[in-house]
């Protein structure tokens, strides 16, 4: 019976909008923002790799960089020279 009045239905709508807004803010601060921050750090790391760095690829290969090209990296792993894309570098172990 009380839902037919304009005041209560507007208040209920406003409360729902507040809850949805809070939910979106929580999702942004706990999921989207840290993920974009991590992506920026990974990009910075990949842009700063140099000859002689010891790396791990996303496939699990461990090796030492022999040369760095624009989009590619040439590294030595167990006596074998491999050429991979710069985005395939997972982490730098040693500088």
Secondary structure, DSSP 8 states (H G I E B T S, - for coil): -GGGSHHHHHHHHHHHHHHHHHHHHHHIIIIIHHHHHHHHHHHHHHHT--TT-EEEETTS-EEEEEEE-SSEEEEEETTEEEEEEGGGEEEEEE-
